[in-house]
């Protein structure tokens, strides 16, 4: 904890979080299955299939 430094507001605004890593919402299982596991948990999708996707 010794090497901590303050971050300016400009630096703080330039940090890209997890939301920026999301692709456009998937509409098919094929698109959704091509996402990484982390994207499947965090990113919104619009898959309309009644059965869950079996990737």
C-alpha positions as CSV (number, residue, x, y, z in Angstrom):
1,X,0.0,0.0,0.0
2,X,3.0,2.3,0.0
3,X,3.1,2.8,-3.7
4,X,-0.4,4.3,-4.1
5,X,-0.8,7.6,-5.9
6,X,-3.8,9.9,-6.5
7,X,-5.4,9.8,-9.9
8,X,-6.5,13.0,-11.6
9,X,-10.1,13.4,-12.8
10,X,-8.8,13.4,-16.4
11,X,-7.0,10.0,-15.8
12,X,-10.1,8.6,-14.1
13,X,-12.4,9.5,-17.0
14,X,-10.0,7.8,-19.5
15,X,-10.2,4.4,-17.7
16,X,-12.2,1.9,-19.8
17,X,-14.3,-0.5,-17.7
18,X,-16.0,-3.8,-18.6
19,X,-18.9,-2.2,-20.3
20,X,-16.8,-1.1,-23.2
21,X,-15.8,-4.6,-23.9
22,X,-19.3,-5.7,-24.7
23,X,-20.1,-6.5,-28.3
24,X,-23.5,-5.5,-29.8
25,X,-26.3,-7.5,-28.3
26,X,-26.6,-11.0,-29.7
27,X,-29.8,-12.0,-31.4
28,X,-29.0,-15.7,-32.2
29,X,-27.4,-18.5,-30.3
30,X,-24.5,-18.6,-32.7
31,X,-23.6,-15.0,-32.0
32,X,-24.0,-15.6,-28.2
33,X,-21.9,-18.7,-28.2
34,X,-19.0,-16.9,-29.9
35,X,-18.7,-14.6,-26.8
36,X,-16.3,-15.2,-24.0
37,X,-17.7,-16.6,-20.7
38,X,-17.2,-13.2,-19.1
39,X,-19.1,-11.4,-21.8
40,X,-22.0,-13.9,-21.5
41,X,-22.3,-13.0,-17.8
42,X,-22.0,-9.2,-18.1
43,X,-23.3,-8.2,-21.5
44,X,-26.9,-7.8,-22.5
45,X,-28.3,-10.1,-25.2
46,X,-31.6,-10.4,-27.2
47,X,-31.6,-14.2,-27.9
48,X,-35.3,-15.1,-28.5
49,X,-34.9,-18.9,-28.6
50,X,-37.2,-20.6,-26.0
51,X,-34.6,-23.3,-25.4
52,X,-31.3,-22.3,-23.7
53,X,-28.3,-22.2,-26.1
54,X,-26.2,-25.3,-25.9
55,X,-22.7,-24.1,-26.6
